[in-house]
Amino acid sequence: MYTLEGTLNYISPEQTGRMNRSVDYRTDYYSLGVTFYEMLLGFLPFQAADPMELVHCHLAKRPVSPQEHNPQIPGPISDLIMKLVAKMAEDRYQSVFGLKSDLEKCREELITHGQIKDFAVGQNDISGKLQIPEKLYGREKETEILMAVFAKVCKGNPELMLVCGYSGIGKSAFVHEIYKSIAQNGGYFASGKCDQFKRNMPYYAWLKALSGLVQQIMAEGENDIAIWKERILDAVGTNGKIVTEVIPELELIIGKQPLVNKLAPKEDQNRFHLIFQNFIKVLATAEHPLTIFLDDLQWADLASLKLIERLITGSDIQYLYIIGAYRDNEVDSTHPLMVMLKEVQEIGKAVQIVKINPLVQSDVTKIIVDSFKCSDQAAAELAEACLRKTGGNPFFLRQFLTALNDKKLISFDQQIGIWTWKITQIQTCGITDNVLDLILPKMHQFSEKTQEVLKLAACIDAQFDLQTLALVNEKSLVETANDLQEALLAGVILPVDEQYKYIHESETFNVSYKFSHDRVQQAAYLLIGDNVKPMQHLKIGRLLVARNQEKREEKVFDIVSQLNLAVKLITSSEEKSELIRLNLLAAQKAKLTTAYFDALLYLRISMNLLDKDSWDRQYELMLRLYRERIEAEYLNGNFTVAEELINIALEQVKSIDSAEFYNLSIVLYTLLPNYSMAVVAGQKALKLLGIDLPGADEWQSVMTQKNAALKELLVGQDVLTVVDRPLMDDPGKIATANILVQLLAAANMISPIFMHMVSALLVEFLLTHGNAPGTAVAYVTYGMGLCSREDYQTGYRFGLAGNKLSEFFDNKSERVRAKFFMSGIIPAVPCNPSRYYRT
């Protein structure tokens, strides 16, 4: 969008990419009208301070007519120009013949009478090309509901609305139709679409929507972009990487972001949602209410649905309007979307659902009248036949009318200048109940090269860029654009913006296209034989791997979405190993955005590719795979599977690595919760590392011994000096410290004495061998134990030492845990704790 500034004064509303309308020859009539306007008056119809304001004018503001500016301009000339610059393509001239006819009449009037008398323009403007209007029919009541809810959003009430109906019923067109109204109120509108072939890509629709919003911001002036940068960075702080992982394009505004601290999974999930809420809050303001439209939610990933729920119910965002569309015939009460909806409603948040029903007879009649420029009476029989054949489904109706035109059952009579149809044959013709049967014959008429490139495009995405398509088509950008031309002219694919026009002038343009409907993409995919589809995906995946060696992490979801559909064709050990690593990378990226379910799916695919001797041949890889898979399983609530995987790993790993899996076992049993089993796992791990954890009958005596030993160890030293101890560097010692730290949570739930003893063991270990990241909490919990034994001075200073150490390691999670346990020490001190603080 931000590359269009040079031609922005002249582009049509549909060229802005904000209207969900196809771009055809009538867009040039708009540009011609702007040019005529400027020629007559010496200035453009819209004057704007920045590109976004100019886009808004093209979309929503009616220009002052030339005659209003200058009464000397004849009415027909003014009307002709205003017809050219109409917002909707169907309200402009439909043919060059109609425009030429009006211009010739003006010239004739001027020559004959010396002036141009008033006449109605467009009387001879009937196109011989079938143009079915893209405007909405029969949705007035639903539109009122949609806008009434938007009015609530403008008052600071966040809202979630769902739009449901069958495929092709017009859900997407209905929602996009409100864009102009939103723009008139200063609002931002962003839309993203879930993809039937990319259901495992976390936040896919959110990525598409918010990437588009970033492009809108980038189209603003430099000063505005600088303000956005400041606001966003203030909102996300040092956690910007969390948002750029989902929306890489955001780096264009805020720059590269540093890595974030690793947190425990639950904390990580909370942080992700908090930072994302802060980011959205910056975008959704009273001046610019934000509408986000997520289409085809029947294909949404779980993480995307969870984010919707959190933004609507768990945040203080005020000016946010989330609209979701889905096919209600493809979801039931157990579908994740319906589960999310139920949870939102149980919290007490009202969700309005708008059902989009089929068109009725009067609506179909209006479409026939507007398409063929005929009277209601003339349209009646054809409208009745079309309604009966298509059931009032708008997409089906468009395809049916197009098929009738292709079969010459509807045609334009050039001699008399009107559309005619063979009503008897139309009424008696057989009609399929599958709209794909109407689309496929049209595609079969395309040349072989066009069919082949459409097959590739269908495998890539519902929206695709020319650069990627050219890569998998193994041709240049220009050659690939030429291959698409037939489909473009037929309306099978649509350009996202007007840059496609200039690809023959320069291959530097970032040209994107989209299928006109997901059913059209499905039809193109059906052109590929079932036995050929895996080979096609394999080819695309291999090309993407080869092309993106340096951008593998950035493109990993695109790569695995192709190769995972061709798993059975991958037989070489080298390529299997490559795919295992790619899926592992995809899982780790999904986990970074707390999309744990998607991460698990990628890990399962990886492990299904393993050979029996993988532990012998790829030991380090197996460690990483099992570690990630175990964590993903228990994060998804699959505790039994996680336990089984831990046991398998413990049979395979070396003794030094077994501690890590026992550590995972402690986490697992603590989450269940089964604290006694967590302790058993800790005992086994510590025994391997040379430490015997005392039994329950020894806890009191061991605690007393360790307290005395620690007191002796620190004689003559200030407790605060423990933070100056050297850091551990021995892997075995670090593993021991980690096991003891992990045991603290279970110990705390079993017995205060047990927790105090474990803390004492750990503090003694740290004072002997040095400190390590993650161990600061040990000093604080030990201080809590001392306070419970009325040694307030030493206990308080151990708490201070732990907090000071957590600051040294600069890990927010560790700092929070240290402060949390410190809050257990302060109330225990019977008087002002400052008396125990010595510098």
C-alpha positions in Angstrom: 0.0 0.0 0.0 2.8 2.4 1.0 4.4 2.0 -2.5 1.4 3.6 -4.3 2.0 7.2 -3.3 3.0 8.3 -6.8 -0.4 7.4 -8.3 -2.5 7.8 -5.2 -4.3 10.9 -6.5 -5.8 8.9 -9.4 -6.4 5.4 -8.1 -9.9 4.0 -7.8 -11.5 2.9 -4.5 -11.1 -0.8 -5.4 -7.4 -0.3 -6.1 -6.7 0.8 -2.5 -7.2 -2.9 -1.5 -9.8 -1.8 1.2 -13.1 -2.8 -0.6 -12.8 -6.5 -1.3 -13.8 -5.8 -4.9 -12.3 -7.0 -8.1 -10.2 -4.6 -10.1 -11.2 -4.5 -13.8 -11.2 -2.2 -16.8 -13.6 0.2 -15.0 -10.9 1.2 -12.6 -9.4 3.1 -15.5 -12.6 5.0 -16.0 -12.2 6.4 -12.5 -8.6 7.5 -13.2 -9.8 9.1 -16.4 -12.6 10.9 -14.5 -10.0 12.3 -12.0 -7.9 13.4 -15.0 -10.9 15.2 -16.7 -11.7 16.8 -13.4 -8.2 18.2 -13.1 -8.1 19.3 -16.7 -11.4 21.3 -16.3 -10.7 22.9 -12.9 -7.0 23.0 -12.6 -7.0 21.0 -9.3 -7.7 17.5 -8.1 -11.0 16.4 -6.7 -9.4 15.6 -3.3 -6.8 17.5 -1.4 -5.3 15.6 1.5 -2.4 16.1 3.9 -1.2 12.5 4.0 -1.7 9.3 2.0 -4.2 7.6 4.4 -6.5 10.7 4.3 -6.4 10.6 0.5 -7.3 6.9 0.5 -10.2 7.7 2.8 -11.4 10.4 0.4 -11.3 7.9 -2.5 -13.3 5.4 -0.5 -15.9 7.5 1.3 -16.0 11.1 0.3 -18.1 12.4 -2.6 -16.2 15.0 -4.6 -17.7 18.4 -5.2 -19.1 18.3 -8.8 -17.2 20.4 -11.5 -20.4 22.5 -12.0 -20.6 23.4 -8.3 -17.1 24.7 -8.5 -17.7 26.5 -11.8 -21.4 27.1 -12.9 -20.1 27.8 -16.5 -19.3 24.1 -16.9 -22.3 22.4 -18.7 -24.3 20.0 -16.7 -23.8 16.9 -18.9 -20.0 17.4 -18.8 -20.1 17.6 -15.0 -22.4 14.6 -14.8 -20.2 12.6 -17.2 -17.2 13.2 -14.9 -19.1 12.4 -11.8 -20.3 9.2 -13.3 -16.7 8.3 -14.1 -15.6 8.9 -10.5 -18.4 7.0 -8.9 -17.3 4.9 -5.9 -18.8 1.7 -7.1 -17.6 0.3 -10.4 -21.1 -0.7 -11.4 -22.2 3.0 -11.1 -19.5 4.1 -13.6 -19.7 3.7 -17.4 -19.8 0.1 -18.2 -18.4 0.5 -21.8 -16.3 2.8 -23.8 -19.2 2.9 -26.3 -21.4 4.6 -23.7 -18.7 7.1 -22.7 -17.9 7.8 -26.4 -21.6 8.2 -27.2 -22.1 10.9 -24.5 -18.9 12.8 -25.5 -20.0 12.8 -29.1 -23.5 14.1 -28.1 -21.8 16.9 -26.2 -19.7 17.8 -29.2 -22.7 17.7 -31.5 -24.7 19.9 -29.2 -21.8 22.4 -29.0 -21.3 22.5 -32.8 -25.1 22.7 -33.6 -26.3 25.0 -30.8 -23.2 26.6 -29.5 -23.9 25.2 -26.1 -24.5 21.8 -24.4 -28.1 21.4 -23.4 -29.0 19.1 -20.4 -29.5 15.4 -21.1 -29.2 12.3 -19.0 -25.8 10.7 -19.4 -25.3 6.9 -19.8 -28.4 6.2 -21.8 -26.5 4.3 -24.4 -24.1 2.7 -21.9 -24.9 -1.0 -22.2 -21.9 -3.3 -22.1 -21.8 -6.5 -24.2 -19.6 -8.0 -21.5 -21.4 -9.7 -18.7 -20.8 -7.6 -15.5 -22.6 -8.9 -12.5 -22.6 -6.1 -9.8 -20.6 -6.8 -6.7 -22.7 -4.7 -4.4 -24.8 -6.2 -1.7 -28.4 -7.2 -2.2 -30.9 -8.0 0.5 -28.7 -7.3 3.5 -30.0 -4.0 4.8 -31.3 -5.3 8.1 -28.1 -7.2 8.8 -26.0 -4.2 7.9 -27.9 -2.1 10.4 -27.1 -4.6 13.1 -23.4 -4.6 12.2 -23.3 -0.8 12.3 -25.3 -0.6 15.5 -22.6 -2.7 17.2 -19.9 -0.6 15.7 -21.6 2.5 17.3 -21.2 0.8 20.7 -17.5 0.2 20.0 -17.1 3.9 19.2 -18.3 4.6 22.7 -15.6 2.4 24.2 -17.3 -1.0 24.4 -15.3 -3.9 23.0 -17.5 -6.2 21.0 -17.4 -9.7 19.4 -19.8 -10.4 16.5 -20.0 -13.6 14.6 -21.5 -13.9 11.1 -22.5 -17.3 9.9 -23.9 -18.9 6.8 -23.2 -21.4 4.0 -20.2 -21.1 1.7 -20.9 -18.5 -1.0 -23.8 -16.9 0.9 -21.9 -13.6 1.0 -20.5 -13.4 4.6 -17.2 -11.8 3.5 -18.8 -9.4 1.1 -21.3 -8.4 3.8 -18.6 -7.6 6.4 -16.3 -5.8 3.9 -19.2 -3.6 2.8 -19.1 -1.7 6.1 -15.5 -0.6 5.5 -16.6 2.8 4.1 -18.8 3.5 7.1 -15.9 2.6 9.4 -13.5 4.8 7.5 -16.0 7.7 7.7 -15.8 7.4 11.5 -12.0 7.5 11.5 -11.7 3.8 12.2 -9.1 1.3 11.1 -10.3 -1.9 9.4 -8.1 -5.0 9.0 -9.0 -8.4 7.7 -7.5 -11.8 7.6 -8.6 -15.2 6.4 -8.0 -18.7 7.8 -6.8 -21.1 5.2 -8.1 -24.6 4.7 -4.6 -25.9 3.9 -2.8 -24.1 6.7 -4.8 -24.9 9.8 -1.7 -25.7 11.8 -0.1 -22.3 11.3 -0.5 -20.4 14.5 -2.3 -17.1 14.3 -2.5 -17.3 10.5 -5.6 -15.1 10.1 -4.3 -12.6 12.7 -1.0 -12.4 10.8 -2.8 -11.5 7.6 -5.0 -9.0 9.3 -2.4 -7.2 11.3 0.2 -7.3 8.5 -2.4 -5.3 6.5 -2.8 -2.9 9.3 1.0 -2.4 9.5 0.9 -1.5 5.8 -1.9 1.0 6.4 0.3 2.7 9.1 3.3 2.6 6.7 1.2 4.5 4.2 1.0 7.4 6.6 3.5 10.3 6.8 6.9 10.0 8.4 5.9 12.0 11.5 2.9 9.7 12.0 5.0 6.6 11.6 7.5 7.9 14.2 4.6 8.6 16.6 3.3 5.0 16.1 6.8 3.6 16.7 7.0 5.5 20.0 3.5 4.4 21.1 4.0 0.7 20.2 7.5 0.5 21.9 6.0 2.1 25.0 3.3 -0.5 25.0 5.4 -3.6 24.4 8.6 -2.5 26.3 11.4 -5.0 26.0 9.0 -7.7 24.8 8.5 -6.5 21.2 9.9 -9.8 19.9 6.7 -11.5 21.1 4.6 -9.4 18.7 7.1 -9.5 15.8 7.2 -13.3 16.0 3.5 -13.1 14.9 3.7 -10.0 12.7 7.2 -9.8 11.2 6.3 -6.7 9.2 6.0 -4.8 12.4 9.8 -4.5 12.4 9.3 -2.0 9.5 7.9 0.3 12.2 9.7 -0.6 15.5 12.9 -2.2 14.2 14.6 -5.4 15.2 13.6 -6.5 18.7 15.8 -8.3 21.3 15.1 -11.8 22.4 12.9 -12.1 25.5 13.6 -14.0 28.7 12.5 -17.6 28.9 9.7 -18.2 31.3 7.8 -21.2 32.6 5.0 -22.2 30.1 2.1 -20.8 32.0 3.9 -17.5 32.7 5.0 -17.4 29.0 1.4 -17.7 27.9 0.2 -15.0 30.3 3.0 -12.7 29.1 2.2 -13.3 25.4 -1.5 -12.4 25.9 -0.6 -9.4 28.1 1.9 -8.0 25.5 -0.5 -8.6 22.6 -3.3 -6.9 24.5 -1.1 -3.9 25.1 -0.2 -3.8 21.4 -3.8 -4.0 20.3 -4.8 -1.4 22.8 -2.4 1.1 21.2 -4.1 0.5 17.8 -7.6 0.7 19.1 -8.3 4.3 20.3 -11.3 6.6 20.6 -10.0 8.5 17.6 -9.4 5.4 15.5 -11.6 2.4 16.7 -10.2 -0.8 15.4 -12.2 -3.4 13.5 -10.6 -6.8 12.9 -12.4 -9.2 10.6 -11.3 -12.9 10.8 -12.9 -14.9 8.0 -13.5 -18.7 7.8 -13.1 -19.3 11.5 -14.2 -22.9 10.9 -10.5 -23.4 9.9 -9.0 -21.4 12.7 -6.2 -22.8 14.9 -6.7 -23.0 18.7 -4.3 -20.2 19.5 -6.1 -17.8 17.3 -9.4 -18.6 19.0 -7.9 -18.3 22.4 -6.5 -14.8 21.5 -10.0 -13.7 20.5 -11.3 -14.8 23.8 -8.6 -13.1 25.8 -8.9 -9.8 23.9 -12.7 -9.7 24.4 -12.9 -10.9 28.0 -9.5 -10.5 29.7 -8.4 -7.1 28.8 -9.2 -3.4 29.3 -9.2 -2.6 25.5 -12.2 -0.4 24.8 -12.4 0.5 21.1 -12.0 -2.9 19.6 -14.5 -4.6 17.2 -13.8 -8.3 16.4 -16.0 -9.8 13.6 -15.7 -13.4 12.8 -17.3 -15.3 9.9 -17.8 -19.0 9.7 -19.8 -21.7 7.9 -22.3 -22.9 10.4 -22.9 -26.1 8.5 -19.3 -27.1 9.1 -19.2 -26.7 12.9 -21.0 -28.4 15.7 -21.1 -27.9 19.5 -17.8 -29.7 19.9 -15.9 -27.5 17.4 -13.2 -25.3 19.0 -15.0 -22.2 17.8 -18.2 -23.1 19.5 -16.3 -24.1 22.7 -14.6 -20.7 22.7 -18.0 -18.9 22.1 -19.5 -20.8 25.0 -16.7 -19.8 27.4 -17.0 -16.2 26.4 -20.8 -16.2 27.0 -20.3 -18.0 30.4 -18.0 -15.2 31.5 -21.0 -12.9 30.9 -19.9 -11.3 27.6 -22.8 -11.0 25.1 -21.9 -12.1 21.6 -24.2 -11.2 18.7 -24.6 -13.8 15.9 -25.9 -12.6 12.5 -27.2 -15.4 10.2 -26.8 -14.6 6.5 -29.7 -16.3 4.7 -30.2 -17.0 1.0 -31.5 -14.2 -1.3 -35.2 -14.0 -2.0 -37.0 -13.5 -5.3 -36.9 -9.7 -5.2 -33.2 -9.7 -4.5 -32.4 -12.0 -7.4 -34.7 -9.8 -9.6 -32.6 -6.7 -8.7 -29.4 -8.5 -9.6 -30.8 -9.5 -13.0 -32.1 -6.0 -13.7 -28.7 -4.4 -12.7 -26.7 -7.0 -14.7 -28.7 -6.9 -17.9 -30.1 -3.3 -17.8 -33.7 -4.5 -18.2 -37.0 -3.9 -16.5 -38.4 -5.9 -13.5 -41.0 -7.4 -15.7 -38.4 -8.6 -18.3 -36.3 -10.0 -15.5 -39.1 -11.9 -13.7 -38.9 -15.3 -15.4 -35.1 -15.4 -15.5 -35.0 -14.4 -11.8 -37.4 -17.1 -10.9 -35.4 -19.8 -12.8 -32.2 -18.6 -11.2 -33.6 -18.7 -7.7 -34.9 -22.2 -8.2 -31.6 -23.5 -9.6 -29.2 -21.8 -7.1 -31.3 -21.6 -3.9 -30.6 -17.9 -3.6 -26.8 -18.5 -2.9 -25.1 -15.3 -4.3 -21.8 -17.0 -5.3 -23.7 -19.9 -6.9 -25.9 -17.4 -8.7 -22.9 -15.6 -10.2 -21.4 -18.9 -11.4 -24.7 -20.0 -12.8 -25.2 -16.7 -14.8 -21.6 -16.9 -16.0 -22.2 -20.5 -17.1 -25.4 -19.6 -19.0 -23.5 -16.8 -20.7 -20.7 -19.2 -21.7 -23.2 -21.6 -23.2 -24.9 -18.7 -25.1 -28.2 -19.2 -23.2 -27.7 -15.6 -22.2 -26.1 -13.3 -24.8 -25.9 -9.7 -25.9 -27.6 -8.8 -29.2 -25.3 -6.4 -30.8 -27.9 -5.3 -33.4 -30.5 -4.1 -31.1 -28.2 -3.4 -28.1 -29.9 -5.5 -25.4 -29.3 -8.7 -23.5 -31.5 -11.7 -24.4 -31.9 -15.2 -23.0 -33.4 -18.5 -23.9 -35.8 -18.9 -21.0 -37.2 -22.3 -21.9 -33.8 -23.9 -22.2 -32.7 -22.3 -19.0 -35.8 -23.5 -17.1 -35.3 -27.1 -18.3 -31.5 -27.4 -18.2 -30.0 -29.7 -15.6 -28.1 -28.0 -12.8 -25.7 -29.5 -10.3 -26.0 -28.9 -6.6 -22.2 -28.6 -6.4 -20.9 -25.1 -7.4 -17.5 -26.7 -8.2 -19.1 -28.4 -11.2 -19.8 -24.9 -12.6 -16.3 -23.6 -11.9 -14.2 -26.5 -13.2 -15.5 -26.4 -16.9 -14.3 -22.8 -17.0 -10.9 -23.7 -15.8 -10.6 -26.6 -18.3 -11.1 -24.0 -21.0 -7.8 -22.3 -20.0 -4.6 -23.0 -21.8 -2.4 -25.8 -20.3 0.1 -23.3 -18.9 -2.6 -21.3 -17.2 -4.1 -24.4 -15.6 -0.6 -25.5 -14.4 0.1 -22.2 -12.8 -3.3 -22.2 -11.1 -2.6 -25.6 -9.7 0.6 -24.3 -8.1 -1.2 -21.2 -6.8 -3.9 -23.3 -5.2 -1.2 -25.3 -3.4 0.4 -22.1 -2.0 -2.4 -20.1 -0.5 -5.7 -18.3 -1.1 -3.6 -15.2 -1.5 -0.2 -15.5 -3.1 2.6 -13.3 -4.3 4.1 -13.5 -7.7 7.6 -14.0 -6.5 6.8 -17.2 -4.7 4.6 -18.4 -7.6 7.3 -17.7 -10.1 9.8 -19.7 -8.0 7.6 -22.8 -7.9 6.6 -22.2 -11.5 10.3 -22.1 -12.4 9.8 -19.2 -14.7 10.5 -15.4 -14.5 8.0 -13.0 -12.9 6.9 -11.7 -16.3 6.4 -15.2 -17.8 4.4 -16.3 -14.7 2.3 -13.1 -14.8 1.6 -13.9 -18.5 0.6 -17.5 -17.5 -1.9 -16.0 -15.1 -3.5 -13.6 -17.6 -6.3 -15.8 -18.8 -7.4 -16.5 -15.2 -7.1 -12.8 -14.4 -9.3 -11.8 -17.3 -11.9 -14.4 -16.4 -12.1 -13.2 -12.8 -10.8 -16.5 -11.4 -8.0 -14.7 -9.6 -8.0 -11.0 -8.6 -5.1 -8.6 -8.1 -4.7 -7.4 -4.5 -3.7 -3.9 -5.8 -2.9 -2.2 -9.1 0.9 -3.1 -9.1 0.2 -6.1 -11.3 -0.2 -3.6 -14.2 3.5 -2.6 -14.0 5.2 -6.0 -13.8 6.2 -5.8 -17.5 7.9 -2.5 -16.7 9.9 -3.6 -13.7 10.2 -6.9 -11.8 10.9 -5.0 -8.6 7.2 -4.6 -7.8 5.8 -6.9 -5.0 2.7 -8.2 -6.9 0.1 -10.2 -5.1 -3.1 -12.0 -6.3 -5.9 -13.9 -4.6 -8.5 -16.4 -5.7 -11.9 -14.8 -6.1 -13.4 -17.2 -3.6 -12.1 -20.2 -1.5 -14.4 -22.4 -3.7 -12.4 -21.2 -6.7 -9.1 -22.2 -5.0 -10.7 -25.5 -4.2 -11.6 -26.0 -7.8 -8.1 -25.2 -8.9 -6.8 -27.7 -6.4 -9.2 -30.3 -7.8 -7.5 -29.9 -11.2 -4.6 -31.8 -9.6 -5.0 -35.6 -9.6 -5.1 -37.1 -6.1 -2.0 -39.1 -6.8 -0.2 -36.0 -8.1 -1.0 -33.7 -5.2 1.7 -35.0 -2.8 4.3 -34.7 -5.6 3.2 -31.1 -6.3 3.6 -30.2 -2.6 6.9 -32.0 -2.4 8.2 -30.0 -5.4 7.0 -26.7 -3.9 8.5 -27.5 -0.5 11.9 -28.4 -1.9 12.0 -25.2 -4.0 11.1 -23.2 -0.9 13.8 -24.9 1.1 16.4 -24.3 -1.6 15.4 -20.6 -2.0 15.2 -19.8 1.7 18.4 -21.2 3.2 19.1 -17.9 5.0 15.4 -17.3 5.8 14.6 -20.7 7.0 13.3 -19.7 10.4 11.2 -16.9 8.8 9.7 -19.2 6.2 9.5 -22.4 8.2 5.7 -22.6 8.4 5.3 -22.1 4.7 7.9 -24.8 4.1 6.5 -27.5 6.4 2.9 -26.8 5.3 4.1 -28.1 1.9 6.5 -30.9 2.9 4.2 -32.4 5.6 1.6 -33.1 2.8 4.2 -35.2 1.0 5.7 -37.1 3.9 5.1 -40.5 2.3 7.2 -39.5 -0.7 10.2 -38.6 1.4 12.3 -41.7 1.7 16.0 -40.6 1.9 17.5 -40.5 5.5 19.0 -37.1 4.7 15.7 -35.5 3.6 13.8 -37.1 6.5 16.3 -35.7 8.9 15.9 -32.3 7.3 12.1 -32.4 7.7 12.4 -33.6 11.3 14.5 -30.5 12.0 12.2 -28.2 10.1 9.1 -29.4 12.1 11.1 -29.1 15.3 11.9 -25.5 14.3 8.2 -24.9 13.5 7.2 -26.3 16.9 9.6 -24.1 18.7 8.4 -21.0 16.8 4.8 -22.0 17.6 5.7 -22.4 21.3 7.2 -19.0 21.4 3.8 -17.6 20.6 2.2 -20.0 23.1 0.5 -21.9 20.3 1.1 -25.2 22.2 -1.4 -27.3 20.3 0.1 -26.4 16.9 3.6 -27.0 18.4 2.5 -30.5 19.4 1.2 -31.3 15.9 4.6 -30.4 14.4 6.5 -32.5 17.0 4.3 -35.5 16.4 5.0 -35.3 12.7 8.8 -35.1 13.5 8.7 -38.1 15.7 6.7 -40.1 13.2 9.6 -39.7 10.8 12.2 -41.2 13.2 14.0 -44.5 12.5 14.5 -47.2 15.0 18.1 -46.4 15.4 17.6 -42.6 15.7 18.9 -42.6 19.3 22.2 -44.1 18.2 22.6 -41.9 15.1 21.1 -38.6 16.2 21.4 -38.5 19.9 21.4 -34.7 20.4 18.5 -34.3 18.0 16.6 -36.9 19.9 17.2 -35.1 23.2 15.7 -31.9 21.8 12.8 -33.7 20.2 11.8 -35.6 23.4 12.3 -32.6 25.6 10.0 -30.4 23.4 7.5 -33.2 22.9 7.1 -34.0 26.6 6.6 -30.4 27.4 4.1 -29.9 24.6 2.1 -33.0 25.7 1.7 -31.9 29.3 1.0 -28.3 28.2 -1.9 -29.7 26.2 -3.1 -31.7 29.2 -1.8 -35.1 27.9 -0.1 -36.1 31.1 -0.2 -39.9 30.5 1.5 -39.5 27.1 4.1 -37.1 28.6 4.8 -39.7 31.4 5.3 -42.5 28.9 7.7 -40.4 26.8 9.7 -39.5 29.9 10.1 -43.2 30.7 11.2 -44.0 27.1 13.7 -41.2 27.2 15.1 -42.3 30.6 15.8 -45.7 29.0 17.8 -44.2 26.2 19.7 -41.1 27.6 23.1 -41.0 29.2 23.2 -40.6 32.9 24.2 -36.9 32.8 21.2 -36.2 30.6 18.7 -38.2 32.7 18.6 -35.4 35.3 16.9 -33.2 32.7 14.1 -35.7 32.1 13.7 -36.3 35.8 13.3 -32.6 36.1 10.6 -32.7 33.5 9.0 -35.5 35.5 9.0 -33.3 38.6 7.3 -30.5 36.7 4.7 -33.0 35.3 3.8 -34.5 38.7 3.6 -31.1 40.3 1.1 -30.0 37.6 -1.0 -33.1 38.0 -0.8 -32.5 41.0 0.9 -35.6 42.5 3.5 -34.2 44.9 4.7 -37.5 46.3 5.6 -38.8 42.8 7.3 -35.5 42.1 9.5 -36.1 45.2 10.2 -39.7 44.1 11.3 -38.4 40.7 13.5 -35.9 42.5 15.0 -38.6 44.7 15.9 -40.7 41.7 17.5 -37.8 39.9 19.6 -36.6 42.9 20.8 -40.2 43.6 22.2 -40.3 40.0 24.0 -37.1 40.8 25.4 -38.4 44.1 23.0 -36.9 46.6 20.6 -38.9 48.8 17.4 -37.1 49.6 16.4 -37.9 53.3 13.1 -39.6 54.0 10.3 -38.0 55.9 11.5 -39.4 59.3 14.8 -37.5 58.9 13.5 -34.1 57.7 13.5 -32.4 61.1 16.9 -33.7 62.1 18.5 -33.0 58.7 17.0 -29.5 58.7 18.4 -28.8 62.2 21.9 -30.1 61.1 21.9 -28.0 57.9 20.8 -24.8 59.8 23.8 -25.3 62.2 26.2 -26.0 59.3 25.1 -22.9 57.4 25.4 -20.8 60.5 29.0 -22.1 60.9 29.8 -21.6 57.2 28.8 -17.9 57.4 30.5 -17.0 60.7 31.9 -13.5 60.4 30.2 -12.9 57.1 27.3 -10.8 56.1 24.6 -13.0 54.5 24.3 -10.5 51.7 27.8 -11.5 50.5 26.4 -14.8 49.2 25.5 -13.0 46.0 29.2 -12.5 45.4 29.9 -16.2 45.1 31.3 -17.4 41.8 29.0 -18.9 39.2 28.8 -22.7 38.7 30.2 -24.0 35.4 30.0 -27.8 36.0 27.0 -29.3 34.1 26.5 -31.9 36.8 26.4 -29.4 39.6 24.1 -27.1 37.6 21.8 -30.1 37.0 21.7 -30.8 40.8 20.8 -27.2 41.6 18.0 -27.2 39.0 16.5 -30.5 40.5 16.5 -29.0 44.0 14.9 -25.8 42.8 12.3 -27.7 40.9 11.5 -29.7 44.0 10.7 -26.6 46.1 7.1 -26.2 44.7 6.2 -29.8 45.6 8.0 -29.6 48.9 6.0 -26.5 49.8 2.7 -28.3 49.2 3.8 -31.4 51.2 5.3 -29.9 54.4 6.8 -26.6 55.6 9.6 -28.7 57.3 10.3 -30.5 54.1 10.5 -27.2 52.1 12.8 -25.8 54.7 15.0 -28.8 54.6 15.2 -28.8 50.7 16.0 -25.0 50.9 18.8 -25.7 53.4 20.3 -28.5 51.3 20.2 -26.2 48.2 21.7 -23.1 50.0 24.5 -25.3 51.4 25.1 -26.6 47.9 25.2 -23.1 46.4 27.6 -21.8 49.1 29.9 -24.7 48.4 29.8 -24.8 44.6 28.6 -21.3 43.5 25.4 -19.7 42.3 23.5 -20.5 39.1 20.7 -18.8 37.2 17.3 -19.8 38.6 18.6 -20.4 42.2 17.9 -17.0 43.7 14.6 -18.3 45.1 16.4 -20.8 47.2 17.8 -18.1 49.5 14.4 -16.5 49.9 12.6 -19.7 50.7 15.4 -20.6 53.2 14.8 -17.1 54.8 11.2 -17.9 55.1 12.1 -21.1 57.0 14.3 -19.2 59.4 11.6 -16.6 60.1 9.2 -19.4 60.9 11.8 -20.5 63.6 11.9 -16.9 64.8 15.4 -16.1 63.4 14.0 -12.9 61.8 17.3 -11.1 61.3 19.0 -13.9 59.4 15.9 -14.9 57.6 15.1 -11.4 56.4 18.7 -10.9 55.1 18.6 -14.2 53.3 15.4 -12.9 51.6 17.2 -9.7 50.6 20.2 -11.7 49.3 17.9 -13.8 47.1 16.2 -10.7 45.7 19.6 -9.1 45.0 20.8 -12.2 43.2 17.6 -12.3 41.1 18.4 -8.7 40.0 21.9 -9.8 39.1 20.7 -12.5 36.8 18.2 -10.0 35.2 15.5 -12.6 34.6 12.0 -11.2 35.2 10.6 -14.6 36.0 13.2 -15.2 38.7 12.7 -11.6 40.1 9.0 -12.1 40.4 9.3 -15.5 42.2 11.9 -14.0 44.6 9.6 -11.0 45.4 6.6 -13.4 45.8 8.4 -15.5 48.4 9.8 -12.3 50.0 6.2 -11.3 50.6 6.0 -14.3 52.9 8.9 -13.1 54.9 7.9 -9.5 55.6 4.6 -10.3 57.4 6.5 -12.8 59.5 8.8 -10.1 60.9 7.1 -8.9 64.1 8.3 -5.3 63.8 9.8 -2.9 61.3 12.0 -5.1 59.1 14.3 -2.2 58.4 15.9 -2.8 61.8 17.4 -6.0 60.3 18.8 -4.3 57.3 22.5 -3.4 57.7 24.6 -1.9 54.9 
